[in-house]
Amino acid sequence: MGEKLVITIDGPSGAGKSTVSRALAGRLSYIYLDTGALYRAVAYAVVKERISPGDKGCLLNLLRRTKIFLRNTDGRVKIFVNDEDVTEKIKTEEIGLLASKVSAIPFVRETLLSIQREVAKGGSIVAEGRDMGTVVFPDADYKFFLDASVEERVRRRYNELEAKGTRREYHEVERDLLIRDRQDRERKTAPLRVPQDAFIIDSTDMTVSEVVEKMVTIVHTT
Ligand code: DC
């Protein structure tokens, strides 16, 4: 496969996008772009600077003076807020919920759009998020929409948190996931939608490698 394809993977929280996207990118020797990390980086800056996310003026000012960028170090993409490596610090549930909230603000999305397109300009990329195939890369070569039942997504998130040593009640994990689903699907700007020409994969009863194999087959044969 000599072409430098742009492959997008959209889907709701907990559908397995990150694991699958990273594995697919590894399989094809492509760059993996986790766009959720950019929104999480904005949320991190908001918390760090103690800004109210509802105060649009302060948020705009914050975005203007904050440098958010990705750096490829030894094949791993790290995310920086100014000069701070926040790659690990942004992986909390609280930052995820706040990221979902700030991601509904149009000027936040506009600011992050150019960063995403810049990373993808050479192709050979698997880009994961909520608006990849619909808004950021409408001309992508292959678009996937990865979904799973709510029960399965809550179960995965619960196990993930437990593995990290974060104790959460099951119903709290379910509540947060449903809030995030609603925020991501109902926002006016670039809501989570199935792109028109996407391959839909329901991963409820599939393993990560089964999903990746299915995607590789589609890329090689269609
Ligand atoms: O995929 P994630 O959990 O890291 O994403 C965090 C939030 O960022 C998600 O709830 C919505 C927002 N997001 C977005 O609006 N558009 C994207 N392309 C990626 C993430």
Residues whose N, C-alpha, C, O or C-beta is under 5 A from the ligand:
A	BS01	DC	T35 G36 A37 Y39 G96 A99 S100 S103 E128 G129 R130 D131 R180 D184
